[in-house]
C-alpha cells in the first residue's frame, strides 16, 4: 500500500526530523506551510494521514483542522496536531508516532 501523508506546518529543524522519520518509514509526504493550501490539497488529493502543525503561515491550526474535518476527501483520515505528537513523545509514548 502506498502511504501518503499531508503535513501542514512551516519548516523547522524539528519538523525536518519528523518528516525524515515519516519518509524512512515508507511514507510519501506532501508539505504545505499554508493552512489554506493544505486544506485545498486535502480536498483534491487522497491522504492516509494528515498532520497539522502549530506553526502555519496564514490560519489558526484549529481552523485548519475544522476545515479539514469538513472536507469529503478527508473523511475517515486520521488528523493529528503536531503539539499532540510532541506531548506524547515527551511523555514516552513513542509508539503513538510510529505509523
N, C-alpha and C positions, 0 to 999 in steps of 0.2 A: 504494500500500500504506500502510495506517495503521501507523505505527511507535509502539509502546508500550514505555516503559521503566519499571522499578521501581527507585527509588533509596532504599536503606536506610541512613540516616545522620541524625544530628542536623543541624539547620540552622545554618550559619555563613556568614560573608561569602564564604569560598572556595566553599562548596557552592552558594550562591546564584548566583555567577558561572558555575559549571559547569552548573547547571540551566538558566540563561538561555541558555547556548550550545547545550545539547541542544534546548531549545524553539525557538531560532532556526533550528536545522537541521531542524525539522519533527517533532520527537518529542513525543508526549504523555507526560508524566512524572507518575507517582504517587510520592509521597514518604511514607516511614514512618521515624520516629526510633526505632521499636521493632523489634528483631530478630524477636520473636515475632509481632508484627502483620505484618511484612514477609513472613515465611515463610507466614503464613496467606493473605496477598494472592497470593503466588505459587502457592499450592495451589488457589485459587479463581478466578484470572484468568489470561489469556494475555498474556505479555510477550515482546517480541522481544529484550530486553536487561535484565539485572539487574546493578546496581552496588551493592556492599556497601562502606560506608564503615568507617572505623576508629573512629568515634565513635557508638556505638549505645547506647541507654539501658539495655537490660536483658540483653544477651547478648554474649559474646565474638564478634567478627566471624568467626573461623574456625568456630565452632559454627554460626553462621548459614549460612555457605557450605556446610558439611556437610549441614545440614538442607535447604537449597535443592537440593543435588545429588540428594537422595533424593525430591524432590517430582516426581510424574509430569508435572505441567504445566510443569516447568522442564527437561524432557528436551530436549536439543539447544539450549538457550538459553544464549548466552554469559554468563558470570558473571565480572565483573571486580571486583577490590578497588580502592578509591579510592587506596590507597597505591601500587598498581601504576601507576595512571594518573598520579599526581603524579610518581613516579620517572621515567616516560617523558617527561613534559613537561620536567622538569629536565634530562634528557639530550638534549633537542632532537628528540624523536620525536613531534612534534605530530600527524602523520598517524595515529598509533596511536589518538588520541582522536576523530578525525573519523569519525563513524559514518554 
